[in-house]
Amino acid sequence: MQPELIEEFLEEGIISFTRMRAVEANAIALGVSDLQLMESAGKALADVARTASPNRILVLCGKGNNGGDGMVAARYLQRGVVTDVCYLDSGKRSDACEHQLSALKHCCVALHPFRCRDDIEAIHSQFENADIIIDALLGTGSAGTIKEPLSTCVRMANASKAQIIAADIPTAGMRADRICAFHRAKIEGSMVVDIGIPLEAECYTGPGDLTLIPSRKRTAHKGAGGEVLVVGGGPYQGAPWLAGLGALRAGADIVRIASPVFEPIPDLIYERLAGERIGEEHIERLITLAGHADVVICGNGLGAESHRVIHTIAPYCKKAVIDADALRLPLPVAGNETLYTPHAGEFTRITGISLPDDSRERALVVKDAGIRGTVLVKGPTDIITDGKRVRFNRTGDPAMTVGGTGDVLAGIAAALLCHLPAFEAACIGAYVNGRAGQIVAAERGEGMLATDLVDRIPAELFRGRSKHG
């Protein structure tokens, strides 16, 4: 898609810290290094500071990437401005911050390392004489009460007559006359500067989205990963089991399959429904089972004759993924959140609208279709929308046209939906399912089976993450 067409799908307004972290990670995956982003941020910060024509600037730097931004700014300010850099010299600095400090030691700036309150108070004149103070102490990832010696930095900066410019966000308790936000504002009242993040880092899914998945705590107990119920099967026996396995591999702890058809898979709990198809005689039991589940997947292998059952039980589901044969009118709607996962033909079945081939036009049609809930339309480029936001996913391979890959996707999305909002669960689910497909296709080409995807899910979904939160 052309950049000018992507731009209309950019989100506006305040961006959350967690979303910004994902966007930055996506930018890095697209080839823009963290050092490049830091260089752009620091240069922009210096440019903003220069607009006030200061004679003396004091830059306060922490030990994280926010501190690195400040150090870059100081490097650009060394010509024509008397620049002092006061930096925290205890604890481990981020790699990028350490890199910037090494470069700064060769610049025409005065460096003032500090470890305690006395170190800060010893340079009180730098605070008193500064025209501008750049606050690069703590970044967007900081939390909790500010402690010494940073609290002394805040106190002395607030007492100074200097104009204070905050890098991205103000340090807790510090006044900010101007807030220089990088890429998007994180709090109200910020001025935004461009740091060269590709538009695709926001509009397309990427590995950065995986940072939104909460880590499993060391104290986690059985069931903490979520409980998923799959309601399906009868005419087609494999689909619900593929969805169930997808959910397990995506982190769900307990997965039950409510179906007339049994398959001997010991990892999945079988809830036998009498007969050959799911019918109205099963409604009461299914409502009970749905009440115990965090997320219910409906429709896989179900056939057309059981739709009324799904429509009846849906309001009793806390959250639901509506897939395959459950994608019929009237659309089932879960009690809290519903994720619909149609391919193009199923989308037409529930809306009466044929989707265009062009990704932009397709996205606009899906966004404006008026479906209550989140929609993930599967295709060569997946479209995810909640009616306000739009995201694209381009992972995948043509070999994934084999039957069952969509069932696996429904399972992945359901496991994620146990812990995330539907829009984020859909974005990550589409990305991971497509990545798993690409890995399998590289090995097996068009001989891919849907079951081949299942064991590839954990490596793509949980790569690079710590074992415990």
C-alpha positions in Angstrom: 0.0 0.0 0.0 1.3 3.5 -0.8 2.4 5.6 2.1 -0.2 8.3 1.5 -2.9 5.6 1.7 -1.5 4.1 4.9 -1.5 7.5 6.5 -5.3 7.7 6.7 -5.3 4.6 9.0 -2.9 6.1 11.5 -4.4 6.6 15.0 -4.5 10.0 16.5 -4.4 11.5 20.0 -2.7 10.2 23.1 -0.8 6.9 22.7 -0.4 4.5 25.6 3.1 3.7 26.9 2.6 0.0 26.0 1.4 0.8 22.5 4.3 3.1 21.9 6.7 0.4 23.0 5.1 -1.9 20.5 5.4 0.7 17.7 9.1 1.3 18.5 9.8 -2.5 18.4 8.0 -2.8 15.1 10.1 0.1 13.7 13.3 -1.7 14.8 12.0 -4.8 13.1 11.6 -2.8 9.9 15.2 -1.7 10.0 15.3 1.5 12.0 17.6 0.8 15.0 17.0 2.0 18.5 20.1 4.2 18.2 18.7 5.8 15.1 15.4 6.5 16.9 17.4 7.9 19.9 19.5 10.1 17.6 16.4 11.6 16.0 14.7 12.1 19.4 17.8 13.8 20.9 18.3 16.0 17.8 14.6 17.1 17.9 15.0 17.9 21.7 18.0 20.0 21.0 16.2 21.9 18.2 13.3 22.7 20.5 15.7 23.9 23.2 17.5 26.2 20.8 14.4 28.0 19.8 14.6 29.9 23.2 18.1 31.1 22.3 19.6 30.0 25.7 23.1 30.8 26.9 23.3 27.9 29.4 21.5 24.5 29.4 21.5 21.8 32.0 20.5 18.3 30.8 19.4 15.9 33.5 19.8 12.3 32.4 18.7 9.0 33.9 20.1 5.6 33.1 17.5 4.5 30.6 16.8 5.4 27.0 15.2 8.6 28.1 18.6 9.6 29.5 20.2 8.6 26.2 17.8 11.0 24.4 19.1 13.8 26.7 22.7 12.8 26.1 22.2 13.0 22.3 20.6 16.5 22.8 23.6 17.6 24.7 25.9 16.5 21.9 24.0 18.7 19.5 24.0 21.6 21.9 27.8 21.7 22.4 28.3 24.4 19.8 27.3 27.9 20.9 25.6 26.9 24.2 27.2 26.3 27.5 26.0 22.8 28.2 26.1 20.8 31.5 25.1 17.2 31.7 24.1 15.8 35.1 23.7 12.0 34.9 22.9 9.2 37.3 26.0 7.1 37.8 24.6 4.2 39.9 23.1 1.0 38.6 23.1 -0.4 35.1 22.4 1.9 32.2 20.6 0.7 29.1 22.9 -0.3 26.3 21.8 2.6 24.2 22.3 5.1 27.0 25.8 3.7 27.7 26.6 4.1 24.0 25.5 7.8 24.1 27.5 8.5 27.3 30.7 7.1 25.6 30.2 9.5 22.7 29.4 12.4 25.0 32.7 12.1 26.9 34.4 13.3 23.7 32.2 16.4 23.4 32.6 20.0 24.6 30.2 19.6 27.5 30.6 19.5 31.3 29.8 16.1 32.8 28.5 15.8 36.4 27.9 12.2 37.4 25.9 11.8 40.6 25.1 9.0 43.0 23.6 10.7 45.9 21.8 13.8 47.1 25.1 15.5 48.1 26.4 15.1 44.5 23.4 17.0 43.2 23.5 19.8 45.8 27.2 20.3 45.1 26.3 21.6 41.6 23.4 23.9 42.7 24.9 26.7 40.7 24.3 24.8 37.4 20.6 24.7 38.3 20.5 28.4 39.4 22.3 29.7 36.3 20.6 27.5 33.6 18.3 29.2 31.1 16.8 25.8 30.2 16.8 22.5 32.0 16.1 19.4 29.9 14.4 16.7 31.9 15.5 13.3 30.6 15.6 11.5 33.9 12.8 9.0 33.6 11.0 7.7 30.5 7.6 6.3 29.7 8.3 2.9 31.3 8.9 4.4 34.8 6.5 3.7 37.6 6.2 4.2 41.4 7.4 6.9 43.7 10.5 8.8 42.8 13.4 8.3 45.2 16.7 9.9 46.0 18.8 11.2 44.5 16.3 11.9 41.7 13.9 13.6 44.0 16.6 16.2 44.8 17.0 16.8 41.1 13.3 17.4 40.8 13.3 19.7 43.8 16.2 21.8 42.6 14.9 22.0 39.1 11.5 23.2 40.3 13.2 25.8 42.4 15.2 27.2 39.5 14.1 30.1 37.2 14.9 28.0 34.1 12.4 26.9 31.5 12.0 23.1 31.9 11.6 21.0 28.7 10.6 17.4 29.3 11.8 14.6 27.0 8.6 12.7 26.1 7.0 12.9 29.5 7.9 14.9 32.7 9.6 13.1 35.6 7.1 12.6 38.4 6.7 15.8 40.4 8.8 18.0 38.1 7.1 21.0 36.4 7.3 21.1 32.7 7.0 24.3 30.7 7.2 22.3 27.5 6.8 18.6 26.8 8.6 17.4 23.7 6.9 14.2 22.7 8.5 11.8 20.3 6.3 10.4 17.5 3.0 10.7 19.4 1.9 12.5 22.6 1.8 10.3 25.7 0.1 13.0 27.9 -2.0 16.0 27.2 -0.3 19.3 26.4 2.6 17.8 24.5 4.2 19.2 21.4 4.9 16.3 19.0 8.1 15.9 17.0 8.7 13.4 14.2 11.6 10.9 14.9 11.3 8.9 11.6 9.3 5.9 12.7 7.9 4.2 9.5 4.2 4.5 9.1 4.0 0.7 8.7 5.2 0.3 12.3 1.8 1.5 13.4 -0.5 0.4 10.7 0.8 -3.2 10.3 1.2 -5.9 12.9 4.7 -6.8 13.8 6.9 -8.4 16.5 6.4 -5.4 18.7 2.8 -6.3 19.2 4.0 -9.3 21.1 5.2 -7.0 23.9 1.5 -6.5 24.8 1.1 -10.1 26.0 1.3 -10.2 29.8 4.0 -12.4 31.3 3.0 -15.3 33.4 3.7 -14.6 37.1 5.9 -17.0 39.1 3.0 -17.5 41.5 0.6 -18.5 38.8 -1.7 -21.4 39.5 -3.5 -23.9 37.3 -6.0 -22.0 35.1 -4.1 -18.6 35.3 -3.4 -19.0 31.6 -7.2 -18.9 30.9 -9.9 -21.5 30.2 -11.3 -21.8 26.6 -14.4 -23.7 25.5 -14.8 -24.8 21.9 -18.3 -25.5 20.7 -18.4 -27.2 17.3 -18.1 -30.4 15.4 -20.7 -32.8 14.2 -20.6 -32.6 10.5 -16.8 -31.9 10.5 -14.8 -33.5 13.3 -11.3 -32.0 12.9 -12.1 -28.3 13.1 -12.9 -27.9 16.8 -9.8 -30.0 17.8 -7.5 -27.8 15.7 -9.0 -24.7 17.4 -8.5 -26.3 20.8 -4.8 -27.2 20.1 -4.2 -23.7 18.8 -5.6 -22.3 22.1 -3.4 -24.6 24.2 -0.2 -23.7 22.2 -1.1 -20.0 22.6 -1.0 -20.3 26.3 -4.5 -21.3 27.5 -4.3 -23.7 30.5 -7.5 -25.5 30.1 -9.4 -26.2 26.8 -12.7 -28.1 26.6 -14.2 -29.3 23.4 -18.0 -29.6 23.5 -18.9 -31.7 20.5 -20.8 -34.8 19.4 -17.5 -36.1 17.9 -14.6 -37.5 20.0 -11.0 -37.5 19.0 -8.4 -39.1 21.4 -6.3 -36.0 22.2 -5.4 -36.3 25.9 -4.4 -32.6 26.2 -8.0 -31.5 25.4 -10.9 -32.2 27.7 -13.8 -33.7 25.9 -17.4 -32.7 26.9 -19.5 -35.2 25.0 -22.8 -34.0 23.5 -25.2 -36.8 22.6 -26.3 -37.3 19.0 -24.7 -36.4 15.6 -25.2 -32.6 15.7 -25.3 -29.9 18.3 -29.0 -29.1 18.9 -31.4 -27.3 21.2 -31.3 -30.2 23.7 -27.7 -29.2 24.4 -28.4 -25.5 25.2 -28.7 -25.7 28.9 -25.5 -27.7 29.3 -23.6 -25.4 26.9 -24.7 -22.3 28.9 -23.3 -23.9 32.0 -20.0 -24.8 30.3 -19.8 -21.3 28.8 -20.2 -19.7 32.3 -17.0 -21.4 33.4 -14.9 -20.4 30.4 -13.0 -17.2 30.0 -13.5 -17.4 26.2 -15.8 -19.5 24.0 -15.0 -20.4 20.4 -18.1 -21.1 18.4 -18.6 -22.5 14.9 -15.7 -24.7 14.0 -17.0 -27.8 12.1 -20.5 -26.9 13.3 -22.5 -27.0 10.1 -25.4 -24.7 9.2 -28.2 -26.4 11.2 -26.9 -25.6 14.7 -26.8 -21.8 14.3 -29.8 -21.1 16.6 -28.0 -22.9 19.4 -24.9 -20.6 19.1 -27.1 -17.5 18.9 -28.9 -18.6 22.1 -25.8 -19.3 24.2 -23.6 -16.4 23.0 -25.0 -13.8 25.5 -23.9 -16.2 28.3 -20.3 -16.2 27.1 -18.1 -13.7 28.8 -16.0 -13.3 25.6 -16.4 -15.2 22.3 -14.6 -15.9 19.0 -17.2 -16.4 16.4 -15.8 -18.4 13.5 -16.7 -20.6 10.5 -20.3 -21.9 10.5 -21.3 -19.6 13.4 -20.8 -16.6 11.1 -24.4 -16.4 10.0 -27.3 -14.0 10.6 -28.4 -13.2 13.2 -24.9 -12.7 14.4 -24.1 -14.1 17.8 -23.0 -11.5 20.3 -21.1 -12.4 23.5 -21.8 -10.7 26.9 -18.6 -8.6 27.0 -16.5 -8.9 23.9 -16.9 -10.6 20.6 -14.3 -11.3 17.9 -15.5 -12.3 14.4 -13.0 -14.1 12.1 -14.6 -14.4 8.6 -12.9 -14.9 5.3 -14.2 -12.9 2.4 -17.1 -15.2 1.6 -18.2 -15.4 5.2 -18.0 -11.6 5.5 -20.4 -11.4 2.5 -22.7 -13.9 4.1 -23.1 -11.8 7.3 -23.2 -8.3 5.6 -24.4 -8.8 2.1 -21.3 -6.8 0.9 -18.7 -8.2 -1.5 -15.2 -7.2 -0.5 -13.0 -5.4 -3.1 -9.5 -6.7 -3.8 -7.7 -3.5 -3.0 -6.5 -3.5 0.6 -7.4 0.1 1.3 -10.9 -0.2 -0.1 -11.4 -3.5 1.7 -10.3 -2.0 5.0 -12.7 0.9 4.6 -15.6 -1.5 3.8 -14.9 -3.7 6.8 -14.5 -0.7 9.1 -17.8 0.8 8.1 -19.8 -2.4 8.0 -21.4 -1.7 11.3 -20.6 -5.0 13.0 -20.6 -4.7 16.8 -17.3 -6.0 18.0 -13.9 -6.7 16.5 -13.6 -8.1 13.0 -10.6 -10.0 11.6 -11.1 -10.6 7.9 -8.7 -13.3 6.7 -7.1 -12.9 3.3 -3.7 -12.3 1.5 -3.6 -9.2 3.8 -5.7 -9.6 6.9 -7.8 -6.7 8.0 -8.5 -6.1 11.7 -10.9 -3.4 12.9 -13.1 -2.5 15.8 -15.0 0.1 13.8 -12.6 2.8 14.8 -9.1 1.5 14.5 -7.7 -0.5 11.5 -4.7 -2.7 11.4 -3.2 -4.8 8.6 -1.4 -8.1 8.8 0.7 -9.4 6.0 2.3 -12.5 7.5 1.2 -15.8 6.0 1.8 -17.9 2.8 -0.4 -19.1 -0.1 0.1 -22.7 1.2 -2.1 -21.7 4.1 -5.2 -22.1 1.9 -5.2 -25.7 3.2 -8.3 -26.5 5.4 -7.9 -25.9 9.1 -5.5 -23.0 9.3 -8.4 -20.7 10.2 -9.4 -23.0 13.0 -5.9 -22.8 14.5 -6.1 -19.0 14.2 -9.4 -19.0 16.1 -7.7 -20.9 18.9 -4.7 -18.6 19.1 -7.0 -15.5 19.2 -9.2 -17.1 21.9 -6.2 -17.8 24.2 -5.0 -14.2 23.8 -8.5 -12.9 24.4 -8.3 -14.5 27.9 -5.9 -11.7 28.8 -6.2 -8.9 26.1 -8.9 -6.8 24.5 -10.3 -8.3 21.3 -8.6 -5.9 18.9 -5.1 -6.6 20.3 -5.8 -10.4 20.5 -6.9 -10.4 16.8 -3.8 -8.4 15.7 -1.4 -10.7 17.5 -3.3 -13.8 16.6 -3.2 -13.0 12.9 0.5 -12.1 13.0 1.5 -15.3 14.9 -0.6 -17.6 12.8 0.8 -16.2 9.6 4.4 -16.4 10.9 3.9 -20.0 11.9 2.6 -20.6 8.4 5.6 -19.0 6.8 8.0 -21.2 8.8 6.1 -24.4 7.8 5.7 -23.4 4.2 9.5 -22.9 4.0 9.9 -26.5 5.0 6.9 -28.2 3.4 5.6 -25.9 0.7 2.2 -26.7 -0.5 2.3 -30.0 1.4 1.5 -28.1 4.6 -1.1 -29.4 7.0 -3.0 -27.3 9.5 -1.6 -29.5 12.3 1.9 -28.5 11.2 1.1 -24.9 12.5 0.3 -26.0 16.0 3.8 -26.8 17.3 5.2 -23.6 15.7 3.0 -21.3 17.6 4.9 -21.0 20.9 8.2 -20.1 19.3 6.6 -17.3 17.3 4.3 -16.1 20.1 6.6 -16.2 23.1 10.0 -15.6 21.5 12.3 -13.2 23.3 10.1 -13.0 26.4 11.2 -13.6 30.0 9.9 -16.8 31.6 8.2 -15.0 34.5 6.8 -11.6 35.2 
